[in-house]
Amino acid sequence: MMHVSWHRWTLLGLLFALLLGGCASQPTTESRERDRRAAAINVDLGLHYLSNNNLEQARINLNRALEIDPRYSQAHSAFALLQVRLNNPENAERHFKRALELDAEDSFTWNNYGSFLCAQGRKADAQRAFDKALANPFYRTPEQALTNAGVCVMETGDNAKAEEYLRRALDNNPRYTPALLEMARLTFQAERYLQTRAFLSRFTAEQEHTAETLWLCYQAETAMRNHEAAGNCSVRLKERFPDSRQTAALLELERRGR
């Protein structure tokens, strides 16, 4: 009997040890939260390096984020952006889709995915992605998706629809410079030069002129025969951005005597 009893308790002890071992191998809530925080830090670092064009360091941090927490949607979303920069569209799309499988309400990813699809020439798919981003009532920066949708539509030649998107973006955030710049471009194409001037004025109230805005300024003021203002924009363009393609275009115009 003693032998049977000992054997029974030994089996029970082994089962108990296995159960404890199984429990110990499962990630706890605390460890999952720790991994998520570590992954988030690496995503932030990766995006920082990506914005500074340090693609190798961005790759290191974003790979690390995916290794730490493969189910972190933002890690896949950021890694997709890196793949876009590396001109790997298949990998980019795979990670965009994985990010959206993990978080279908992520407007940040839907917006970036829409821009990616538009650049790939898939305009209808891009619009659906932008609409997904905008459908989220908790999206904090809808002006971004609205502007990107406007740019995408503008590339199809539907300037009226593009203007609708851009004005919605500015209704949401009147100081959003990407939308102000796109409206300056659109109104210039439509030969609505006074509006171009107004949008450029709003743009420069938020940030300094760029080569593109000075070039638009020069062209719009020239079209309105405001030669003093056009000359001012011309001088500033050549002084501040001597190596830009806009300055090259201006010098070519001057060479041809226009």
BAFI-3210 file (N, C-alpha, C; in Angstrom, 3 decimals, decimal comma, padded with zeros to 6 digits):
// residues 258
n [1|2|3|4|5|6|7|8|9|10|11|12|13|14|15|16|17|18|19|20|21|22|23|24|25|26|27|28|29|30|31|32|33|34|35|36|37|38|39|40|41|42|43|44|45|46|47|48|49|50|51|52|53|54|55|56|57|58|59|60|61|62|63|64|65|66|67|68|69|70|71|72|73|74|75|76|77|78|79|80|81|82|83|84|85|86|87|88|89|90|91|92|93|94|95|96|97|98|99|100|101|102|103|104|105|106|107|108|109|110|111|112|113|114|115|116|117|118|119|120|121|122|123|124|125|126|127|128|129|130|131|132|133|134|135|136|137|138|139|140|141|142|143|144|145|146|147|148|149|150|151|152|153|154|155|156|157|158|159|160|161|162|163|164|165|166|167|168|169|170|171|172|173|174|175|176|177|178|179|180|181|182|183|184|185|186|187|188|189|190|191|192|193|194|195|196|197|198|199|200|201|202|203|204|205|206|207|208|209|210|211|212|213|214|215|216|217|218|219|220|221|222|223|224|225|226|227|228|229|230|231|232|233|234|235|236|237|238|239|240|241|242|243|244|245|246|247|248|249|250|251|252|253|254|255|256|257|258]
n.u [000,824|001,959|003,746|002,029|000,649|002,690|003,442|001,130|000,989|003,329|002,814|000,743|002,197|003,966|002,161|001,175|003,503|003,941|001,714|002,240|004,574|003,564|001,880|003,790|005,097|003,360|002,695|002,320|-000,110|001,274|003,814|003,121|002,267|004,667|006,209|004,740|005,146|007,917|008,052|006,625|008,328|010,466|009,189|008,619|011,249|012,094|010,422|011,307|013,976|013,370|012,115|014,292|015,719|017,443|017,667|018,694|019,061|016,427|015,306|016,519|015,413|012,655|012,460|013,194|011,035|008,976|009,899|009,778|007,041|004,988|002,315|001,683|000,069|000,921|003,637|003,761|002,548|004,350|006,590|005,701|005,724|008,468|009,146|007,914|009,569|011,858|011,216|009,811|007,123|005,439|006,103|005,462|002,662|001,859|002,482|000,974|-001,595|-001,508|-001,261|-003,784|-005,409|-004,906|-005,753|-008,444|-009,550|-007,707|-007,003|-004,719|-003,136|-004,875|-004,957|-002,245|-002,016|-003,844|-002,508|-000,304|-001,569|-002,616|-000,273|000,521|-001,133|-003,663|-006,353|-009,128|-009,143|-007,550|-009,204|-011,198|-009,724|-009,036|-011,613|-012,215|-010,438|-011,545|-014,012|-013,844|-014,902|-013,247|-010,898|-008,188|-006,874|-008,260|-007,845|-005,523|-006,048|-008,099|-006,762|-004,879|-006,629|-007,734|-005,502|-005,034|-007,381|-007,126|-005,112|-006,464|-007,727|-010,076|-010,757|-012,738|-013,844|-011,531|-011,072|-013,233|-012,571|-010,219|-011,124|-012,744|-010,761|-009,497|-011,593|-011,671|-009,128|-007,915|-005,310|-003,699|-000,948|-000,211|-002,696|-003,288|-001,226|-001,857|-004,311|-003,440|-001,982|-004,062|-005,870|-004,233|-003,834|-006,426|-006,511|-007,282|-006,110|-006,047|-007,066|-005,067|-002,972|-004,083|-004,186|-001,479|-000,629|-001,875|-000,528|002,160|001,805|001,935|004,254|007,589|008,283|008,663|010,660|008,796|006,457|007,341|007,842|005,244|004,145|005,584|004,693|001,886|001,663|002,894|001,084|-001,032|-000,032|001,375|004,125|006,048|005,613|005,979|008,655|009,848|009,312|010,768|013,449|013,789|013,435|015,652|017,740|017,367|016,952|018,936|019,716|017,481|014,914|012,880|014,085|015,798|013,916|012,887|015,176|015,512|013,237|013,839|016,111|015,070|013,729|011,159]
n.v [-001,211|001,179|001,654|001,987|004,237|006,134|006,240|007,272|009,836|010,839|011,005|012,867|015,001|015,456|016,217|018,555|020,081|020,320|021,800|024,160|024,907|025,340|027,493|029,353|029,745|031,150|034,432|037,084|039,610|041,851|041,421|041,478|044,114|045,384|044,543|045,746|048,456|048,617|047,945|050,105|052,243|051,627|051,846|054,597|055,575|054,454|055,782|058,360|058,197|057,500|059,815|061,439|060,420|058,342|055,444|052,903|052,773|053,173|050,835|048,951|049,610|049,297|046,629|045,514|046,287|044,753|042,203|042,181|042,585|041,130|041,520|044,132|046,706|049,251|048,894|047,313|049,103|051,277|049,941|049,350|051,917|052,346|050,398|051,484|053,712|052,337|051,382|048,968|047,786|045,480|044,334|046,530|046,754|044,322|044,650|046,931|045,827|043,852|045,434|046,631|044,428|043,858|046,166|047,527|050,019|051,986|055,034|056,452|054,521|053,770|056,192|056,494|054,163|054,710|056,834|055,433|053,586|055,376|056,417|054,152|054,131|053,190|054,474|054,326|052,392|053,760|055,944|054,604|053,762|056,231|057,070|055,176|055,951|058,431|057,729|057,120|058,377|059,251|060,074|062,120|063,892|064,579|066,316|065,559|063,126|064,117|066,057|064,454|062,836|064,777|065,530|063,125|062,836|065,106|064,340|062,788|064,588|065,687|068,443|069,871|068,084|067,622|070,160|070,293|068,363|069,549|071,987|071,047|069,973|072,339|073,544|071,966|072,369|075,347|076,240|074,411|073,686|071,949|071,615|074,280|074,871|073,099|074,154|076,623|075,791|074,600|076,718|078,394|076,882|077,031|079,634|081,505|083,877|085,810|084,371|082,477|084,097|084,758|082,267|081,657|083,691|082,942|080,565|081,429|082,736|080,751|079,256|079,626|080,792|078,399|077,018|076,260|077,730|080,357|080,352|079,897|082,244|084,161|083,482|083,842|086,566|087,734|086,999|088,588|090,998|092,340|093,560|094,427|092,937|090,408|090,606|090,811|088,253|086,785|087,597|086,721|083,973|083,242|083,986|082,500|079,861|078,840|076,547|075,158|073,474|075,185|077,689|077,262|077,045|079,635|081,159|080,227|081,260|083,984|084,073|083,604|085,893|086,402]
n.w [000,000|000,766|-001,277|-003,447|-002,612|-002,456|-005,137|-006,271|-005,176|-006,163|-008,925|-008,847|-007,854|-009,959|-011,966|-010,821|-010,787|-013,506|-014,233|-012,837|-014,126|-016,688|-016,207|-015,471|-017,844|-019,387|-020,558|-018,261|-017,362|-016,549|-017,720|-020,401|-020,662|-020,096|-022,283|-024,326|-023,767|-024,162|-026,871|-027,918|-027,328|-028,987|-031,457|-031,489|-031,524|-033,937|-035,792|-035,386|-036,331|-038,936|-039,867|-039,931|-041,941|-041,398|-042,238|-041,701|-038,885|-038,177|-039,178|-037,459|-034,923|-035,443|-036,234|-033,813|-032,230|-033,382|-032,807|-030,029|-029,513|-031,444|-031,982|-031,883|-033,259|-034,098|-034,477|-036,781|-038,530|-038,558|-039,510|-042,056|-043,187|-043,270|-045,165|-047,387|-047,808|-048,466|-050,879|-051,134|-051,995|-051,735|-049,234|-047,681|-048,046|-046,933|-044,222|-043,588|-043,866|-041,897|-039,612|-039,631|-039,347|-036,711|-035,457|-036,410|-036,261|-036,451|-037,358|-038,059|-039,356|-041,462|-042,878|-043,709|-045,179|-047,190|-048,518|-049,451|-051,209|-053,074|-054,191|-055,479|-057,582|-057,195|-056,982|-056,278|-054,240|-052,465|-051,758|-050,373|-048,188|-047,006|-046,349|-044,404|-042,410|-041,768|-040,825|-038,192|-035,212|-033,209|-034,271|-034,138|-035,832|-038,374|-040,486|-041,749|-043,189|-044,790|-046,310|-047,651|-049,072|-050,721|-052,265|-053,593|-055,100|-056,670|-058,377|-060,149|-061,664|-060,816|-059,713|-058,382|-056,505|-055,085|-053,989|-052,280|-050,338|-049,326|-048,286|-046,273|-044,663|-043,834|-042,536|-040,323|-039,255|-039,456|-039,647|-040,804|-042,528|-044,780|-046,128|-046,720|-048,514|-050,606|-051,401|-052,335|-054,560|-056,055|-056,526|-057,987|-060,322|-061,239|-061,993|-060,158|-058,830|-056,784|-054,644|-054,440|-053,508|-051,017|-049,711|-049,638|-047,968|-045,574|-045,204|-044,762|-042,421|-040,610|-041,057|-042,430|-045,779|-048,415|-051,109|-053,003|-052,298|-052,638|-055,381|-056,355|-055,412|-056,914|-059,518|-059,336|-058,629|-060,817|-062,803|-062,024|-062,658|-060,750|-060,350|-058,547|-056,177|-057,296|-058,055|-055,547|-054,473|-056,305|-055,825|-053,173|-053,513|-055,119|-053,442|-051,056|-051,827|-053,751|-055,155|-055,832|-057,772|-058,438|-058,475|-060,609|-062,662|-062,616|-063,318|-065,894|-067,106|-066,903|-068,468|-070,932|-071,319|-070,374]
ca.u [000,000|002,814|004,308|000,965|000,348|003,804|003,377|000,000|001,338|004,390|002,152|000,054|003,212|004,455|001,121|001,139|004,693|003,727|000,759|002,940|005,482|002,751|001,445|004,945|005,516|002,407|002,978|001,374|-000,567|002,367|004,874|002,606|002,305|006,073|006,613|004,094|005,850|009,224|007,809|006,211|009,532|011,223|008,449|008,865|012,620|012,140|009,798|012,221|015,073|012,803|011,884|015,604|016,308|018,408|016,844|019,266|018,717|014,974|015,075|016,932|014,421|011,341|012,591|013,199|009,653|008,213|010,374|009,295|005,578|004,533|000,899|001,529|-000,325|001,723|004,937|003,557|002,237|005,597|007,458|005,187|006,240|009,876|009,183|007,591|010,783|012,840|010,660|009,394|005,666|004,777|006,277|004,706|001,243|001,659|002,505|-000,217|-002,750|-001,387|-001,589|-005,232|-006,014|-004,751|-006,517|-009,203|-010,026|-006,539|-007,083|-003,351|-002,708|-005,738|-004,524|-000,976|-002,288|-004,473|-001,470|000,465|-002,369|-002,706|001,021|000,582|-002,093|-004,922|-007,063|-010,398|-008,796|-007,047|-010,333|-011,851|-008,886|-009,228|-012,957|-012,116|-009,789|-012,451|-015,216|-013,594|-015,236|-012,200|-009,706|-007,833|-006,333|-008,878|-007,339|-004,477|-006,675|-008,845|-005,801|-004,339|-007,701|-007,828|-004,352|-005,240|-008,442|-006,590|-004,314|-007,380|-008,259|-011,341|-010,369|-013,881|-013,890|-010,320|-011,278|-014,170|-011,798|-009,268|-011,854|-013,133|-009,551|-009,266|-012,677|-011,288|-007,921|-007,622|-003,873|-002,989|-000,198|-000,297|-003,938|-003,155|-000,370|-002,591|-005,306|-002,710|-001,717|-005,308|-006,425|-003,352|-004,187|-007,731|-006,323|-007,920|-004,833|-006,233|-007,195|-003,721|-002,274|-004,655|-003,765|-000,052|-000,516|-002,219|000,564|003,343|001,491|002,209|005,648|008,301|008,177|009,500|010,939|007,556|005,519|007,888|007,625|003,823|003,962|006,107|003,836|000,564|001,790|003,175|-000,181|-001,870|000,747|001,897|005,529|006,855|005,490|006,610|010,103|010,231|009,321|011,872|014,709|013,837|013,604|017,031|018,663|017,193|016,952|019,639|019,901|016,189|014,401|012,054|015,003|016,251|012,825|012,834|016,321|015,246|012,272|014,533|017,028|014,273|013,198|009,735]
ca.v [000,000|002,352|001,885|002,538|005,604|007,013|006,408|008,153|011,210|011,274|011,420|014,128|016,041|015,771|016,967|019,889|020,796|020,662|022,898|025,374|025,272|025,884|028,840|030,248|030,023|032,054|035,825|037,722|040,935|042,790|041,242|041,947|045,575|045,771|044,351|046,758|049,720|048,535|048,012|051,476|053,079|051,347|052,430|056,039|055,791|054,126|056,868|059,510|057,983|057,527|061,212|062,048|059,694|057,336|054,261|051,710|052,766|052,979|049,394|048,245|049,831|048,753|045,172|045,190|046,425|043,591|041,028|042,275|042,448|040,958|041,856|045,574|047,204|050,411|048,424|046,928|050,321|052,017|049,139|049,547|053,205|052,127|049,648|052,448|054,481|051,434|050,970|047,562|047,922|044,254|044,259|047,632|046,416|043,218|045,163|047,773|044,947|043,204|046,454|046,850|043,225|043,951|047,326|047,986|051,388|052,869|056,021|056,782|053,536|053,884|057,367|056,189|053,130|055,410|057,543|054,387|053,079|056,434|056,454|052,956|054,293|052,516|055,631|053,949|051,743|054,814|056,701|053,774|053,797|057,540|057,067|054,379|056,807|059,515|057,172|056,982|059,660|059,623|060,462|063,441|064,779|064,253|067,182|064,848|062,241|064,946|066,652|063,393|062,453|065,847|065,416|061,932|063,152|066,107|063,627|062,227|065,710|066,157|069,529|070,284|067,160|067,868|071,375|069,963|067,706|070,485|072,959|070,323|069,907|073,656|073,763|071,256|073,013|076,446|076,546|073,220|074,194|071,143|071,926|075,640|074,789|072,448|075,105|077,613|075,146|074,371|077,996|078,897|076,144|077,523|081,054|082,327|084,303|086,490|083,326|081,912|085,031|084,647|080,999|081,772|084,551|082,113|079,601|082,062|083,115|079,575|078,851|080,439|080,422|077,368|077,300|076,115|078,828|081,559|080,179|080,161|083,685|084,857|083,234|084,437|088,022|088,078|086,873|089,742|092,170|093,020|093,266|094,671|091,749|089,294|090,795|090,490|086,792|086,317|087,832|085,840|082,602|083,039|084,137|081,485|078,505|078,981|075,256|074,478|073,383|076,371|078,766|076,919|077,405|081,097|081,642|079,898|082,269|085,267|083,943|083,665|087,241|086,478]
ca.w [000,000|000,818|-002,607|-004,286|-002,159|-002,864|-006,586|-006,573|-004,844|-007,081|-010,167|-008,590|-007,735|-011,299|-012,652|-010,234|-011,250|-014,911|-014,276|-012,420|-015,207|-017,771|-015,814|-015,462|-019,213|-020,011|-020,198|-017,358|-017,795|-016,299|-018,715|-021,685|-020,631|-020,184|-023,682|-025,158|-023,545|-024,818|-028,320|-028,246|-027,294|-030,209|-032,581|-031,465|-031,982|-035,357|-036,550|-035,293|-037,274|-040,286|-040,233|-040,159|-043,071|-040,935|-042,492|-041,071|-037,460|-038,123|-039,371|-036,239|-033,865|-035,789|-036,120|-032,391|-031,754|-033,851|-032,068|-028,650|-029,481|-032,832|-032,122|-031,688|-034,581|-034,479|-034,956|-038,176|-039,285|-038,745|-040,372|-043,411|-043,671|-043,614|-046,415|-048,443|-048,062|-049,075|-052,169|-051,068|-051,857|-051,283|-047,782|-047,084|-048,005|-045,992|-042,843|-043,415|-043,672|-040,574|-038,611|-039,628|-038,764|-035,263|-034,979|-037,585|-036,047|-036,388|-038,437|-038,456|-040,349|-042,644|-043,625|-044,375|-046,177|-048,311|-049,269|-050,140|-052,323|-054,081|-054,875|-056,310|-058,670|-056,849|-056,449|-055,643|-052,972|-051,584|-051,226|-049,356|-046,988|-046,368|-045,757|-043,171|-041,414|-041,384|-040,194|-036,761|-034,571|-032,255|-035,028|-033,624|-036,874|-039,671|-041,553|-042,482|-044,174|-045,737|-047,245|-048,506|-050,001|-051,714|-053,175|-054,416|-056,063|-057,596|-059,377|-061,152|-062,434|-060,249|-058,813|-057,559|-055,371|-054,302|-053,206|-051,211|-049,273|-048,731|-047,468|-045,056|-043,832|-043,241|-041,565|-039,105|-038,718|-040,397|-039,673|-041,274|-043,678|-046,009|-046,834|-047,246|-049,697|-051,703|-051,896|-053,133|-055,852|-056,786|-056,993|-059,043|-061,545|-061,687|-062,318|-059,120|-058,270|-055,497|-053,634|-054,252|-052,610|-049,676|-049,095|-049,339|-046,792|-044,416|-045,040|-044,176|-041,038|-039,779|-041,235|-043,416|-047,185|-049,003|-052,521|-053,772|-052,058|-053,273|-056,816|-056,564|-055,184|-058,095|-060,682|-059,130|-058,669|-062,210|-063,548|-061,658|-063,065|-059,569|-060,615|-057,341|-055,321|-058,013|-057,944|-054,170|-054,344|-057,147|-055,113|-052,006|-053,988|-055,567|-052,311|-050,017|-052,386|-055,037|-055,841|-055,991|-059,144|-058,683|-058,876|-061,960|-063,578|-062,658|-064,090|-067,282|-067,584|-067,057|-069,601|-072,163|-071,412|-070,098]
c.u [000,858|003,376|003,260|000,683|001,437|003,741|002,262|000,376|002,473|003,798|001,436|001,037|003,761|003,443|001,064|002,326|004,541|002,771|001,416|003,881|004,741|002,295|002,611|005,357|004,571|002,715|001,896|000,945|000,539|003,461|004,408|002,645|003,738|006,578|006,009|004,780|007,208|009,071|007,456|007,411|010,339|010,515|008,691|010,273|012,735|011,559|010,658|013,354|014,576|012,608|013,184|016,410|017,433|017,706|017,384|018,917|017,216|014,645|015,410|015,862|013,074|011,353|012,539|011,783|008,813|008,632|009,820|007,801|005,040|003,074|000,634|001,278|000,550|003,115|004,831|003,308|003,506|006,554|007,010|005,703|007,711|009,991|008,809|008,842|011,845|012,383|010,392|007,871|004,960|004,897|005,486|003,236|000,962|001,607|001,369|-001,430|-002,697|-001,722|-003,094|-005,999|-005,989|-005,536|-007,220|-009,689|-008,890|-006,526|-005,712|-002,880|-003,557|-005,306|-003,232|-001,146|-002,939|-003,457|-000,615|-000,286|-002,480|-001,410|001,207|-000,390|-003,440|-005,844|-008,352|-010,142|-008,304|-008,196|-011,079|-011,046|-009,029|-010,600|-012,973|-011,482|-010,764|-013,708|-015,065|-013,879|-014,171|-010,885|-009,371|-007,337|-006,941|-008,401|-006,239|-005,077|-007,453|-007,916|-005,245|-005,382|-007,847|-006,711|-004,552|-006,297|-007,948|-005,789|-005,187|-007,984|-009,567|-011,050|-011,510|-013,987|-012,679|-010,495|-012,243|-013,441|-010,893|-009,962|-012,370|-011,941|-009,325|-010,402|-012,310|-010,078|-007,481|-006,134|-003,046|-002,277|-000,224|-001,571|-003,895|-002,301|-001,121|-003,674|-004,643|-002,403|-002,991|-005,866|-005,538|-003,664|-005,504|-007,704|-007,111|-006,805|-004,963|-006,379|-005,842|-002,931|-002,768|-004,198|-002,270|000,179|-000,840|-001,115|001,742|003,065|001,832|003,650|006,275|008,061|009,094|009,810|009,649|006,602|006,032|007,702|006,161|003,522|004,411|005,153|002,471|000,638|002,110|001,895|-001,111|-001,187|001,197|003,410|006,429|006,825|006,150|008,130|010,616|010,320|010,474|013,209|014,840|014,048|015,061|018,031|018,585|017,306|017,659|019,748|018,593|015,775|013,523|012,925|015,532|015,193|012,722|013,966|016,139|014,253|012,977|015,486|016,298|013,562|011,721|009,476]
c.v [001,261|002,690|002,499|003,981|006,565|007,285|007,378|009,602|011,744|011,750|012,750|015,289|016,446|016,602|018,404|020,722|021,220|021,831|024,213|025,858|025,892|027,283|029,824|030,632|030,976|033,495|036,393|039,057|041,960|042,669|041,707|043,472|046,087|045,635|045,412|048,112|049,726|048,620|049,432|052,427|052,881|051,877|053,935|056,370|055,535|055,226|058,127|059,365|058,012|058,960|061,954|061,304|058,753|055,983|053,010|051,643|052,604|051,500|048,605|048,386|049,207|047,230|044,732|045,275|045,216|042,316|041,023|041,993|042,350|041,327|043,348|046,220|048,369|050,025|048,021|048,160|051,115|051,259|049,244|050,855|053,099|051,403|050,534|053,232|053,632|050,914|049,467|047,511|046,659|044,092|045,349|047,259|045,302|043,733|046,149|046,889|044,258|044,196|046,639|045,610|043,309|045,114|047,975|049,416|052,408|053,832|056,438|055,830|053,606|055,064|057,080|055,119|053,761|056,148|056,568|053,888|054,111|056,505|055,253|053,029|053,661|053,530|055,250|053,279|052,783|055,593|055,906|053,772|055,137|057,616|056,269|055,207|057,842|059,022|057,052|058,309|060,135|059,997|061,900|064,410|064,447|065,137|066,495|063,958|063,038|065,592|065,605|062,909|063,503|065,780|064,245|062,194|064,157|065,434|062,969|063,325|066,259|067,246|069,998|069,400|067,364|069,100|071,132|069,312|068,713|071,527|072,311|070,214|071,234|074,065|073,121|071,905|074,109|076,748|075,387|073,542|073,282|071,414|073,330|075,647|074,165|073,365|076,210|077,044|075,056|075,675|078,621|078,198|076,640|079,010|081,959|082,907|085,047|085,469|082,646|082,783|084,887|083,369|081,012|082,652|083,773|081,088|080,241|082,653|081,976|079,101|079,676|079,911|079,238|077,784|077,232|077,274|080,138|081,505|080,424|081,650|084,470|084,708|083,923|085,959|088,506|088,037|088,032|091,065|093,003|092,771|093,504|093,456|090,538|089,388|090,454|088,983|086,186|086,434|086,865|084,381|082,342|083,124|082,958|080,060|078,487|077,675|074,512|074,418|074,589|077,558|078,516|077,308|078,921|081,668|081,346|080,891|083,597|085,222|084,104|085,017|087,352|087,264]
c.w [000,000|-000,557|-003,538|-003,919|-002,618|-004,358|-006,981|-006,320|-005,723|-008,394|-009,998|-008,493|-009,084|-012,079|-012,149|-010,717|-012,706|-015,057|-013,888|-013,519|-016,365|-017,460|-015,894|-016,877|-019,932|-019,605|-019,290|-017,943|-017,643|-017,356|-020,094|-021,759|-020,741|-021,621|-024,588|-025,001|-024,247|-026,333|-028,737|-028,264|-028,575|-031,453|-032,638|-031,968|-033,487|-036,219|-036,523|-036,302|-038,723|-040,760|-040,506|-041,222|-042,662|-041,026|-041,807|-039,588|-037,270|-038,259|-038,108|-035,164|-034,188|-035,813|-034,668|-031,815|-032,153|-033,135|-030,645|-028,578|-030,910|-033,062|-031,886|-033,054|-035,035|-034,967|-036,423|-039,050|-039,575|-039,656|-041,832|-044,003|-044,058|-044,952|-047,610|-048,817|-048,753|-050,431|-052,220|-050,913|-051,361|-049,775|-047,081|-046,965|-046,998|-044,558|-042,588|-043,100|-042,317|-039,469|-038,498|-039,178|-037,248|-034,671|-036,169|-037,445|-036,074|-037,582|-038,942|-039,554|-041,605|-043,514|-044,392|-045,450|-047,415|-049,156|-050,066|-051,370|-053,442|-054,886|-055,796|-057,498|-058,410|-056,174|-055,719|-054,289|-051,970|-050,958|-050,163|-048,062|-046,259|-045,696|-044,453|-042,062|-040,874|-040,695|-038,686|-036,061|-033,588|-032,949|-034,679|-034,695|-038,238|-040,803|-042,372|-043,563|-045,214|-046,762|-048,193|-049,511|-051,095|-052,738|-054,132|-055,495|-057,096|-058,708|-060,438|-062,021|-061,906|-059,218|-057,913|-056,321|-054,470|-053,418|-052,052|-050,031|-048,558|-047,867|-046,182|-044,101|-043,114|-042,311|-040,230|-038,431|-039,681|-040,545|-040,221|-042,587|-044,910|-046,815|-047,429|-048,521|-050,869|-052,262|-052,713|-054,515|-056,697|-057,344|-058,068|-060,365|-062,135|-062,057|-061,386|-058,253|-056,939|-054,370|-053,378|-053,284|-051,172|-048,981|-048,784|-048,119|-045,515|-044,136|-044,305|-042,793|-040,076|-039,892|-042,347|-044,827|-047,495|-050,438|-053,330|-053,545|-052,658|-054,791|-057,173|-056,422|-056,412|-059,282|-060,542|-059,238|-060,083|-063,040|-063,250|-061,992|-061,865|-059,551|-059,396|-056,429|-055,974|-057,907|-056,560|-053,964|-055,136|-056,413|-053,940|-052,417|-054,367|-054,417|-051,345|-050,555|-053,745|-055,831|-056,101|-057,454|-059,472|-059,112|-060,284|-062,988|-063,726|-063,504|-065,572|-067,885|-067,850|-068,261|-070,939|-072,309|-071,145|-068,829]
res [m|m|h|v|s|w|h|r|w|t|l|l|g|l|l|f|a|l|l|l|g|g|c|a|s|q|p|t|t|e|s|r|e|r|d|r|r|a|a|a|i|n|v|d|l|g|l|h|y|l|s|n|n|n|l|e|q|a|r|i|n|l|n|r|a|l|e|i|d|p|r|y|s|q|a|h|s|a|f|a|l|l|q|v|r|l|n|n|p|e|n|a|e|r|h|f|k|r|a|l|e|l|d|a|e|d|s|f|t|w|n|n|y|g|s|f|l|c|a|q|g|r|k|a|d|a|q|r|a|f|d|k|a|l|a|n|p|f|y|r|t|p|e|q|a|l|t|n|a|g|v|c|v|m|e|t|g|d|n|a|k|a|e|e|y|l|r|r|a|l|d|n|n|p|r|y|t|p|a|l|l|e|m|a|r|l|t|f|q|a|e|r|y|l|q|t|r|a|f|l|s|r|f|t|a|e|q|e|h|t|a|e|t|l|w|l|c|y|q|a|e|t|a|m|r|n|h|e|a|a|g|n|c|s|v|r|l|k|e|r|f|p|d|s|r|q|t|a|a|l|l|e|l|e|r|r|g|r]
***
